Amino acid sequence: QVQLVESGGGLVQPGGSLRLSCAASGSIFSIGTMGWYRQAPGKQREWVATITNGGGSNYAGSVKDRFTISGDFSKNTVYLQMNSLKAEDTAVYYCTILTPTRRYWGQGTQVTVSS
C-alpha cells in the first residue's frame, strides 16, 4: 500500500507565497519522477512541475519562474515553493510519483489565492 500525503495548502493573498509538501510512504522500491498537478474548478487536471531522480526539473509555462520544485528521493518527499501567486493559481494541488510499475497520487490540498 502506497500513500502520498500533501500539506501546506491554504488561503493566500495575490503576490504571496506558499510551500506545499508531499510525503510518500509504503512499499516504494524506486521512484523515477515526482511532480505536482493541479485542478481548478470546472477545469481538467493540469501538469505543474516534475523533478527527476537525476535532478532535472521541468515546469509548465504558466508557473515557470514563480514556482520551484524540489525533492529528496531518499526520503520520498517532494516540495513545491510557490511565489508571486495569482488568482488563477487557485486549485487543488496533487502530488504524484512515478515508479517502474505505476503512478500514484495524493488526495490533494487546496490552494486559494484571493484578497
Salt bridges, closest charged atoms under 4 A:
GLU46 OE2 - ARG38 NE 2.60
ASP89 OD1 - ARG38 NH1 2.95
ASP89 OD2 - ARG66 NH1 2.75
